[in-house]
C-alpha cells in the first residue's frame, strides 16, 4: 500500500490535451488568415510564422505527454488512448504547417475559391477538435459525454463536406484548360487541405472511443 502511494498517478494529461488543442485552434486561425490574405506578401509571411510557432509549441506538448506517460503509473484513461490521441492531434498541426509550406514552395500565385472553402472547413474542424478535447476531464458525466459525441459527429460531417469540395475542385482542375504547372500546384494544395479534416476525424473517432469506454 505504501509503495502504491509513492507511484506517480494521473498526471496532468487533460491539461496538456487542452493546451495542445488551443495551439491547434490558434494554428488553424493563423492558416485561415494566411489564405484570406494570400495576396499580401507581408501578411502571408506573418501568418505563416504564426502557424510555424503554433506547431513548435504543440510539438513541445506532445513530447511532454509522451515523457509523462513513462513516469506515470496510473493514468486517467488508457495509456494507448493517451498516446494515440496526442499524436493524432499533433498530426493536425503538422498538416497545417505542411499546407502553408506547400503553398510557399510551389510559389502559388493566388488561391482559388476552393482553397478558401477547404481552409474554412479545416479551421472549423480544428475548432471542434479543441472543443471536444476540453470535455475529456468530465467525460464520465452523461451530459458531457453526449456533448462530446455530438461534437465528434459535427467533425464527421465537416470531413464529408471537405470530401465533396475536394472532389468538385479536382473535377474543375482537370476539366478546365489551365496551365499544367498550376494544376499540379493546386492539386497538391487541395490534397493537403483535405487531409487536415481527415486527421481531425481521426481525433474525433478516438474521442468517441474514449467516451464509450469511460461514460
Backbone as CSV, one residue per row, in Angstrom:
resi,resn,N_x,N_y,N_z,CA_x,CA_y,CA_z,C_x,C_y,C_z
1,UNK,0.853,-1.208,0.000,0.000,0.000,0.000,0.879,1.244,0.000
2,UNK,1.910,1.261,0.835,2.802,2.425,0.891,3.498,2.634,-0.440
3,UNK,3.917,1.518,-1.072,4.576,1.592,-2.375,3.644,2.227,-3.407
4,UNK,2.365,1.844,-3.350,1.386,2.394,-4.292,1.246,3.893,-4.146
5,UNK,1.366,4.381,-2.919,1.234,5.821,-2.696,2.414,6.586,-3.295
6,UNK,3.554,5.914,-3.427,4.731,6.586,-3.971,4.721,6.652,-5.491
7,UNK,3.888,5.835,-6.122,3.875,5.790,-7.581,3.156,7.001,-8.154
8,UNK,3.701,7.598,-9.210,3.028,8.751,-9.840,1.655,8.351,-10.355
9,UNK,0.657,9.175,-10.094,-0.708,8.871,-10.502,-1.278,10.022,-11.328
10,UNK,-2.164,9.650,-12.234,-2.944,10.607,-13.020,-2.098,11.462,-13.958
11,UNK,-1.244,12.326,-13.440,-0.529,13.255,-14.309,-1.469,14.367,-14.754
12,UNK,-0.925,15.333,-15.512,-1.771,16.442,-15.962,-2.081,16.293,-17.443
13,UNK,-2.467,15.096,-17.841,-2.699,14.807,-19.259,-3.809,15.671,-19.856
14,UNK,-4.907,15.833,-19.130,-6.011,16.613,-19.662,-5.616,18.073,-19.880
15,UNK,-4.831,18.618,-18.939,-4.365,19.995,-19.113,-3.479,20.120,-20.351
16,UNK,-2.647,19.111,-20.572,-1.775,19.125,-21.752,-2.594,18.964,-23.037
17,UNK,-3.615,18.108,-23.009,-4.501,17.991,-24.167,-5.149,19.339,-24.487
18,UNK,-5.631,20.008,-23.428,-6.282,21.303,-23.627,-5.327,22.332,-24.221
19,UNK,-4.090,22.323,-23.728,-3.111,23.270,-24.240,-2.794,22.983,-25.705
20,UNK,-2.661,21.711,-26.016,-2.401,21.326,-27.405,-3.584,21.727,-28.295
21,UNK,-4.794,21.494,-27.797,-5.980,21.859,-28.554,-6.035,23.349,-28.850
22,UNK,-5.586,24.143,-27.892,-5.537,25.588,-28.099,-4.592,25.939,-29.242
23,UNK,-3.440,25.264,-29.305,-2.495,25.549,-30.383,-3.042,25.081,-31.732
24,UNK,-3.824,24.005,-31.726,-4.466,23.573,-32.970,-5.401,24.669,-33.476
25,UNK,-6.229,25.202,-32.570,-7.164,26.258,-32.960,-6.423,27.524,-33.378
26,UNK,-5.373,27.877,-32.634,-4.570,29.056,-32.986,-3.925,28.881,-34.358
27,UNK,-3.350,27.693,-34.587,-2.711,27.429,-35.869,-3.699,27.471,-37.018
28,UNK,-4.907,26.949,-36.785,-5.937,26.958,-37.826,-6.386,28.382,-38.152
29,UNK,-6.537,29.205,-37.112,-6.925,30.607,-37.356,-5.829,31.346,-38.125
30,UNK,-4.579,31.093,-37.773,-3.480,31.737,-38.489,-3.418,31.251,-39.932
31,UNK,-3.660,29.957,-40.133,-3.658,29.442,-41.501,-4.782,30.074,-42.308
32,UNK,-5.939,30.244,-41.682,-7.055,30.883,-42.379,-6.716,32.331,-42.701
33,UNK,-6.013,33.010,-41.791,-5.559,34.366,-42.068,-4.617,34.395,-43.256
34,UNK,-3.750,33.381,-43.335,-2.829,33.261,-44.472,-3.593,33.135,-45.778
35,UNK,-4.583,32.249,-45.795,-5.354,32.020,-47.026,-6.153,33.261,-47.411
36,UNK,-6.791,33.879,-46.433,-7.634,35.041,-46.716,-6.837,36.263,-47.146
37,UNK,-5.578,36.338,-46.755,-4.734,37.493,-47.087,-3.557,37.087,-47.977
38,UNK,-3.777,36.069,-48.803,-2.677,35.488,-49.555,-2.018,36.473,-50.522
39,UNK,-2.775,37.424,-51.003,-2.226,38.381,-51.969,-1.291,39.396,-51.320
40,UNK,-1.323,39.486,-49.979,-0.474,40.427,-49.252,0.756,39.675,-48.730
41,UNK,1.919,39.925,-49.347,3.136,39.177,-49.017,3.540,39.339,-47.557
42,UNK,3.354,40.529,-47.008,3.742,40.776,-45.612,2.851,39.986,-44.660
43,UNK,1.539,40.043,-44.878,0.619,39.280,-44.031,0.801,37.786,-44.225
44,UNK,1.092,37.392,-45.456,1.324,35.979,-45.740,2.495,35.457,-44.908
45,UNK,3.550,36.225,-44.842,4.723,35.840,-44.050,4.391,35.822,-42.564
46,UNK,3.622,36.815,-42.125,3.244,36.900,-40.712,2.433,35.677,-40.285
47,UNK,1.422,35.338,-41.062,0.562,34.213,-40.679,1.281,32.870,-40.810
48,UNK,2.171,32.750,-41.786,2.960,31.530,-41.917,3.835,31.328,-40.681
49,UNK,4.434,32.415,-40.194,5.262,32.346,-38.989,4.419,31.946,-37.776
50,UNK,3.183,32.417,-37.710,2.307,32.062,-36.597,1.947,30.574,-36.628
51,UNK,1.704,30.047,-37.833,1.426,28.615,-37.961,2.640,27.810,-37.493
52,UNK,3.824,28.216,-37.920,5.055,27.533,-37.508,5.227,27.568,-35.990
53,UNK,4.951,28.722,-35.385,5.105,28.870,-33.937,4.132,27.954,-33.191
54,UNK,2.894,27.873,-33.671,1.903,27.003,-33.030,2.326,25.535,-33.142
55,UNK,2.868,25.167,-34.301,3.303,23.783,-34.496,4.454,23.428,-33.566
56,UNK,5.375,24.349,-33.378,6.516,24.093,-32.492,6.061,23.946,-31.034
57,UNK,5.144,24.796,-30.613,4.626,24.690,-29.248,3.870,23.378,-29.053
58,UNK,3.126,22.967,-30.065,2.386,21.711,-29.969,3.342,20.523,-29.910
59,UNK,4.429,20.585,-30.665,5.439,19.525,-30.599,5.998,19.386,-29.186
60,UNK,6.200,20.528,-28.542,6.721,20.523,-27.170,5.751,19.802,-26.239
61,UNK,4.460,20.054,-26.421,3.462,19.422,-25.565,3.366,17.929,-25.850
62,UNK,3.434,17.565,-27.121,3.403,16.147,-27.490,4.556,15.395,-26.829
63,UNK,5.730,15.990,-26.875,6.893,15.371,-26.228,6.691,15.252,-24.726
64,UNK,6.073,16.265,-24.107,5.821,16.246,-22.666,4.830,15.142,-22.304
65,UNK,3.784,14.979,-23.111,2.806,13.921,-22.848,3.468,12.555,-22.940
66,UNK,4.258,12.331,-23.966,4.930,11.038,-24.123,5.947,10.793,-23.004
67,UNK,6.603,11.853,-22.571,7.541,11.729,-21.442,6.782,11.385,-20.161
68,UNK,5.661,12.063,-19.943,4.869,11.852,-18.741,4.290,10.438,-18.690
69,UNK,3.977,9.894,-19.855,3.454,8.526,-19.899,4.436,7.529,-19.297
70,UNK,5.729,7.770,-19.507,6.760,6.873,-18.983,6.948,7.035,-17.470
71,UNK,6.493,8.144,-16.918,6.690,8.418,-15.494,5.437,8.159,-14.654
72,UNK,4.303,7.991,-15.308,3.034,7.887,-14.587,2.559,6.441,-14.533
73,UNK,2.301,5.970,-13.323,1.898,4.571,-13.129,0.413,4.376,-13.439
74,UNK,-0.420,5.272,-12.944,-1.863,5.180,-13.162,-2.308,6.406,-13.968
75,UNK,-2.893,6.160,-15.113,-3.326,7.252,-15.996,-4.848,7.390,-15.953
76,UNK,-5.381,8.598,-16.243,-6.830,8.821,-16.153,-7.628,8.053,-17.195
77,UNK,-7.021,7.791,-18.358,-7.620,6.946,-19.381,-6.529,5.986,-19.865
78,UNK,-6.894,5.059,-20.723,-5.951,4.052,-21.194,-4.689,4.687,-21.782
79,UNK,-3.558,4.100,-21.494,-2.279,4.642,-21.951,-2.206,4.722,-23.472
80,UNK,-2.692,3.685,-24.140,-2.667,3.691,-25.600,-3.562,4.788,-26.164
81,UNK,-4.664,5.068,-25.469,-5.548,6.145,-25.908,-4.862,7.499,-25.773
82,UNK,-4.136,7.692,-24.688,-3.398,8.945,-24.496,-2.351,9.115,-25.586
83,UNK,-1.587,8.064,-25.812,-0.520,8.124,-26.816,-1.101,8.364,-28.210
84,UNK,-2.148,7.624,-28.555,-2.750,7.776,-29.876,-3.379,9.133,-30.080
85,UNK,-4.063,9.635,-29.040,-4.761,10.915,-29.161,-3.798,12.079,-29.334
86,UNK,-2.760,12.142,-28.513,-1.854,13.292,-28.605,-1.098,13.287,-29.932
87,UNK,-0.763,12.112,-30.429,-0.055,12.053,-31.704,-0.984,12.368,-32.878
88,UNK,-2.241,11.958,-32.775,-3.208,12.300,-33.812,-3.461,13.805,-33.828
89,UNK,-3.538,14.403,-32.635,-3.703,15.856,-32.557,-2.496,16.561,-33.169
90,UNK,-1.313,16.030,-32.909,-0.103,16.646,-33.445,-0.063,16.571,-34.966
91,UNK,-0.634,15.500,-35.529,-0.688,15.370,-36.986,-1.474,16.509,-37.632
92,UNK,-2.476,17.020,-36.923,-3.289,18.109,-37.466,-2.430,19.344,-37.696
93,UNK,-1.670,19.723,-36.674,-0.823,20.911,-36.809,0.309,20.691,-37.801
94,UNK,0.809,19.463,-37.871,1.838,19.165,-38.868,1.299,19.427,-40.273
95,UNK,0.051,19.034,-40.509,-0.541,19.229,-41.831,-0.852,20.695,-42.108
96,UNK,-1.247,21.437,-41.090,-1.444,22.875,-41.277,-0.132,23.525,-41.700
97,UNK,0.946,23.154,-41.018,2.252,23.687,-41.365,2.674,23.227,-42.766
98,UNK,2.470,21.955,-43.067,2.824,21.432,-44.387,2.056,22.136,-45.492
99,UNK,0.785,22.424,-45.244,-0.036,23.100,-46.257,0.502,24.491,-46.546
100,UNK,0.867,25.206,-45.492,1.441,26.537,-45.680,2.767,26.448,-46.438
101,UNK,3.568,25.442,-46.122,4.861,25.274,-46.785,4.696,24.927,-48.260
102,UNK,3.728,24.071,-48.570,3.486,23.687,-49.962,3.097,24.904,-50.799
103,UNK,2.238,25.743,-50.228,1.822,26.944,-50.958,3.013,27.851,-51.242
104,UNK,3.956,27.924,-50.302,5.131,28.770,-50.493,6.144,28.110,-51.437
105,UNK,6.419,26.830,-51.230,7.412,26.134,-52.041,6.996,26.029,-53.503
106,UNK,5.699,25.862,-53.733,5.205,25.765,-55.102,4.959,27.133,-55.727
107,UNK,5.246,28.180,-54.934,5.096,29.550,-55.425,3.694,29.783,-56.002
108,UNK,2.701,29.378,-55.206,1.319,29.583,-55.620,1.039,31.080,-55.701
109,UNK,0.579,31.527,-56.846,0.403,32.965,-57.071,-0.874,33.506,-56.445
110,UNK,-1.913,32.686,-56.430,-3.191,33.119,-55.855,-3.951,31.887,-55.389
111,UNK,-4.927,32.095,-54.536,-5.733,30.979,-54.038,-7.106,31.006,-54.702
112,UNK,-7.622,29.829,-54.963,-8.938,29.718,-55.586,-10.027,29.731,-54.516
113,UNK,-11.269,29.812,-54.970,-12.396,29.737,-54.043,-12.427,28.382,-53.335
114,UNK,-11.981,27.349,-54.039,-11.966,26.016,-53.424,-10.932,25.927,-52.307
115,UNK,-9.793,26.597,-52.484,-8.794,26.646,-51.409,-9.384,27.357,-50.199
116,UNK,-10.071,28.458,-50.446,-10.708,29.191,-49.354,-11.740,28.325,-48.635
117,UNK,-12.539,27.617,-49.421,-13.580,26.780,-48.826,-12.977,25.642,-48.005
118,UNK,-11.967,24.983,-48.558,-11.316,23.900,-47.819,-10.622,24.430,-46.565
119,UNK,-10.052,25.626,-46.663,-9.429,26.241,-45.494,-10.442,26.525,-44.403
120,UNK,-11.615,27.008,-44.808,-12.672,27.296,-43.838,-13.141,26.023,-43.139
121,UNK,-13.330,24.957,-43.911,-13.761,23.687,-43.317,-12.692,23.158,-42.366
122,UNK,-11.433,23.258,-42.768,-10.330,22.803,-41.914,-10.313,23.568,-40.601
123,UNK,-10.478,24.882,-40.674,-10.458,25.706,-39.466,-11.617,25.350,-38.536
124,UNK,-12.791,25.089,-39.107,-13.947,24.702,-38.287,-13.726,23.337,-37.643
125,UNK,-13.123,22.407,-38.400,-12.803,21.096,-37.834,-11.855,21.237,-36.645
126,UNK,-10.843,22.075,-36.807,-9.862,22.273,-35.736,-10.507,22.881,-34.495
127,UNK,-11.408,23.820,-34.712,-12.108,24.437,-33.575,-12.960,23.409,-32.838
128,UNK,-13.600,22.517,-33.581,-14.420,21.474,-32.973,-13.553,20.450,-32.228
129,UNK,-12.359,20.174,-32.769,-11.431,19.291,-32.065,-11.057,19.895,-30.718
130,UNK,-10.727,21.170,-30.721,-10.384,21.842,-29.466,-11.526,21.717,-28.459
131,UNK,-12.741,21.953,-28.922,-13.893,21.876,-28.013,-14.063,20.465,-27.453
132,UNK,-13.953,19.460,-28.322,-14.131,18.079,-27.856,-13.101,17.713,-26.804
133,UNK,-11.868,18.165,-26.989,-10.798,17.847,-26.050,-11.057,18.461,-24.675
134,UNK,-11.652,19.653,-24.646,-11.926,20.297,-23.356,-12.940,19.519,-22.521
135,UNK,-13.705,18.640,-23.163,-14.734,17.884,-22.445,-14.195,16.611,-21.789
136,UNK,-12.997,16.204,-22.156,-12.466,14.926,-21.676,-12.381,14.788,-20.144
137,UNK,-12.004,15.836,-19.402,-11.868,15.651,-17.944,-13.152,15.224,-17.240
138,UNK,-14.302,15.579,-17.805,-15.580,15.243,-17.148,-16.430,14.344,-18.041
139,UNK,-15.768,13.536,-18.847,-16.462,12.718,-19.841,-17.368,11.666,-19.221
140,UNK,-17.153,11.340,-17.947,-17.993,10.334,-17.285,-19.399,10.847,-16.993
141,UNK,-19.587,12.164,-17.068,-20.921,12.741,-16.856,-21.748,12.569,-18.129
142,UNK,-22.961,12.042,-18.030,-23.770,11.755,-19.225,-23.962,12.962,-20.145
143,UNK,-24.220,14.124,-19.590,-24.443,15.307,-20.424,-23.177,15.703,-21.189
144,UNK,-22.043,15.565,-20.519,-20.772,15.897,-21.157,-20.441,14.880,-22.242
145,UNK,-20.670,13.612,-21.934,-20.427,12.560,-22.925,-21.277,12.790,-24.170
146,UNK,-22.531,13.163,-23.968,-23.424,13.437,-25.102,-22.921,14.622,-25.920
147,UNK,-22.451,15.665,-25.239,-21.925,16.836,-25.932,-20.674,16.485,-26.738
148,UNK,-19.830,15.632,-26.169,-18.615,15.221,-26.868,-18.955,14.429,-28.123
149,UNK,-19.902,13.507,-28.013,-20.298,12.713,-29.172,-20.921,13.592,-30.251
150,UNK,-21.692,14.582,-29.834,-22.298,15.498,-30.793,-21.214,16.284,-31.537
151,UNK,-20.202,16.724,-30.803,-19.103,17.465,-31.430,-18.347,16.580,-32.410
152,UNK,-18.148,15.328,-32.048,-17.467,14.388,-32.943,-18.293,14.165,-34.219
153,UNK,-19.611,14.128,-34.072,-20.478,13.990,-35.249,-20.350,15.216,-36.161
154,UNK,-20.214,16.395,-35.564,-20.020,17.611,-36.353,-18.730,17.520,-37.159
155,UNK,-17.674,16.999,-36.525,-16.392,16.851,-37.225,-16.541,15.878,-38.387
156,UNK,-17.270,14.792,-38.174,-17.506,13.821,-39.243,-18.233,14.477,-40.420
157,UNK,-19.228,15.302,-40.125,-19.970,15.983,-41.200,-19.076,16.961,-41.947
158,UNK,-18.241,17.677,-41.206,-17.326,18.615,-41.849,-16.329,17.878,-42.736
159,UNK,-15.867,16.722,-42.295,-14.943,15.931,-43.108,-15.622,15.492,-44.404
160,UNK,-16.900,15.141,-44.316,-17.649,14.776,-45.524,-17.798,15.982,-46.453
161,UNK,-18.022,17.157,-45.858,-18.091,18.384,-46.661,-16.770,18.629,-47.389
162,UNK,-15.660,18.405,-46.681,-14.336,18.598,-47.291,-14.132,17.626,-48.446
163,UNK,-14.606,16.403,-48.292,-14.505,15.418,-49.379,-15.245,15.898,-50.620
164,UNK,-16.449,16.435,-50.420,-17.249,16.907,-51.556,-16.585,18.091,-52.246
165,UNK,-16.078,19.035,-51.453,-15.398,20.192,-52.030,-14.149,19.746,-52.783
166,UNK,-13.438,18.797,-52.201,-12.227,18.267,-52.830,-12.547,17.633,-54.182
167,UNK,-13.573,16.794,-54.235,-13.931,16.131,-55.493,-14.335,17.149,-56.548
168,UNK,-15.113,18.140,-56.126,-15.536,19.184,-57.057,-14.350,19.992,-57.562
169,UNK,-13.433,20.323,-56.642,-12.256,21.106,-57.013,-11.375,20.337,-57.993
170,UNK,-11.166,19.053,-57.726,-10.350,18.232,-58.615,-10.998,18.113,-59.989
171,UNK,-12.311,17.958,-60.007,-13.018,17.856,-61.278,-12.819,19.110,-62.125
172,UNK,-12.932,20.259,-61.477,-12.730,21.519,-62.204,-11.297,21.657,-62.701
173,UNK,-10.341,21.208,-61.888,-8.935,21.302,-62.276,-8.675,20.568,-63.593
174,UNK,-9.191,19.348,-63.684,-8.902,18.524,-64.852,-9.867,18.791,-66.006
175,UNK,-10.973,19.453,-65.714,-11.936,19.781,-66.767,-11.577,21.083,-67.463
176,UNK,-11.120,22.060,-66.668,-10.789,23.364,-67.238,-9.414,23.323,-67.884
177,UNK,-9.265,24.102,-68.902,-7.996,24.133,-69.639,-7.057,25.145,-68.988
178,UNK,-6.338,24.701,-67.920,-5.427,25.602,-67.225,-3.993,25.110,-67.406
179,UNK,-3.060,25.964,-67.059,-1.644,25.627,-67.161,-1.336,24.384,-66.322
180,UNK,-0.572,23.448,-66.886,-0.279,22.179,-66.214,0.435,22.415,-64.891
181,UNK,1.328,23.390,-64.847,2.059,23.661,-63.611,1.121,24.126,-62.504
182,UNK,0.160,24.968,-62.868,-0.819,25.421,-61.881,-1.696,24.266,-61.420
183,UNK,-2.012,23.365,-62.340,-2.815,22.198,-61.979,-2.089,21.366,-60.919
184,UNK,-0.799,21.117,-61.142,-0.018,20.324,-60.193,0.039,21.010,-58.829
185,UNK,0.249,22.325,-58.842,0.317,23.080,-57.590,-0.994,22.993,-56.812
186,UNK,-2.098,23.305,-57.498,-3.389,23.326,-56.820,-3.796,21.931,-56.355
187,UNK,-3.491,20.916,-57.149,-3.816,19.543,-56.748,-3.128,19.207,-55.429
188,UNK,-1.867,19.566,-55.277,-1.128,19.296,-54.039,-1.726,20.062,-52.869
189,UNK,-2.095,21.315,-53.096,-2.691,22.126,-52.030,-4.031,21.544,-51.604
190,UNK,-4.880,21.178,-52.572,-6.176,20.583,-52.260,-6.010,19.319,-51.420
191,UNK,-5.068,18.475,-51.818,-4.867,17.209,-51.103,-4.408,17.449,-49.668
192,UNK,-3.521,18.405,-49.464,-3.066,18.719,-48.106,-4.216,19.251,-47.256
193,UNK,-5.000,20.151,-47.822,-6.088,20.752,-47.055,-7.151,19.720,-46.692
194,UNK,-7.465,18.834,-47.627,-8.457,17.812,-47.332,-7.951,16.857,-46.262
195,UNK,-6.641,16.630,-46.225,-6.061,15.735,-45.226,-6.196,16.282,-43.808
196,UNK,-6.261,17.605,-43.674,-6.435,18.192,-42.341,-7.736,17.718,-41.715
197,UNK,-8.815,17.757,-42.494,-10.105,17.303,-41.962,-10.085,15.800,-41.695
198,UNK,-9.326,15.043,-42.490,-9.180,13.602,-42.226,-8.549,13.365,-40.860
199,UNK,-7.489,14.124,-40.556,-6.815,13.956,-39.271,-7.728,14.396,-38.124
200,UNK,-8.516,15.425,-38.354,-9.486,15.841,-37.331,-10.501,14.728,-37.083
201,UNK,-10.902,14.055,-38.138,-11.834,12.942,-37.985,-11.180,11.796,-37.217
202,UNK,-9.890,11.570,-37.445,-9.167,10.548,-36.667,-9.258,10.851,-35.178
203,UNK,-9.035,12.121,-34.821,-9.121,12.526,-33.413,-10.543,12.320,-32.892
204,UNK,-11.530,12.696,-33.705,-12.926,12.529,-33.297,-13.245,11.055,-33.033
205,UNK,-12.759,10.181,-33.888,-13.003,8.743,-33.695,-12.371,8.245,-32.401
206,UNK,-11.184,8.745,-32.078,-10.529,8.346,-30.829,-11.314,8.844,-29.623
207,UNK,-11.787,10.084,-29.708,-12.557,10.640,-28.587,-13.863,9.882,-28.416
208,UNK,-14.496,9.492,-29.510,-15.711,8.679,-29.416,-15.431,7.371,-28.668
209,UNK,-14.289,6.755,-28.987,-13.919,5.521,-28.292,-13.708,5.742,-26.810
210,UNK,-13.062,6.850,-26.468,-12.811,7.180,-25.061,-14.147,7.410,-24.338
211,UNK,-15.063,8.102,-24.995,-16.381,8.358,-24.399,-17.112,7.049,-24.126
212,UNK,-17.133,6.184,-25.112,-17.883,4.925,-24.977,-17.284,4.021,-23.895
213,UNK,-15.979,4.109,-23.702,-15.331,3.258,-22.696,-15.395,3.843,-21.280
214,UNK,-15.593,5.145,-21.180,-15.478,5.784,-19.865,-16.740,6.486,-19.377
215,UNK,-17.791,6.494,-20.180,-19.015,7.193,-19.741,-20.022,6.192,-19.165
